[in-house]
Amino acid sequence: MPGFTVSCCWQAVKTHIAIVQTIPVNSFFILLMILFKYTVPLY
């Protein structure tokens, strides 16, 4: 269900932004790598 997926992704983005606002910038890159790792299929 595309709508459900978009809703979940948007919620994740908002949560991510809220977290980023409370942590140092270098932690942002670590979090970004984690998100990238989980959103891109690994073969």
C-alpha positions in Angstrom: 0.0 0.0 0.0 1.8 3.1 -1.3 -0.1 5.5 1.0 0.8 3.5 4.1 4.5 3.3 3.0 4.6 7.1 2.5 3.0 7.7 5.8 5.6 5.5 7.6 8.5 7.1 5.7 7.2 10.6 6.6 6.9 9.6 10.2 10.4 8.2 10.2 11.7 11.4 8.6 10.0 13.6 11.2 11.4 11.4 14.0 14.9 11.5 12.4 14.8 15.3 12.1 13.7 15.6 15.8 16.6 13.4 16.8 19.1 15.3 14.7 18.1 18.6 16.3 19.2 17.1 19.7 22.5 15.5 18.8 25.9 16.7 17.4 26.4 16.9 13.6 28.8 14.0 13.5 26.2 11.7 15.0 23.8 12.8 12.2 26.1 11.2 9.7 26.2 8.0 11.7 22.4 8.0 11.9 22.3 8.7 8.1 24.5 5.7 7.4 22.3 3.5 9.6 19.2 4.7 7.8 20.8 4.2 4.4 21.9 0.7 5.5 18.3 -0.3 6.4 16.5 1.4 3.5 18.8 0.1 0.7 18.5 -3.7 0.1 21.9 -5.4 0.7 22.7 -8.3 -1.6 
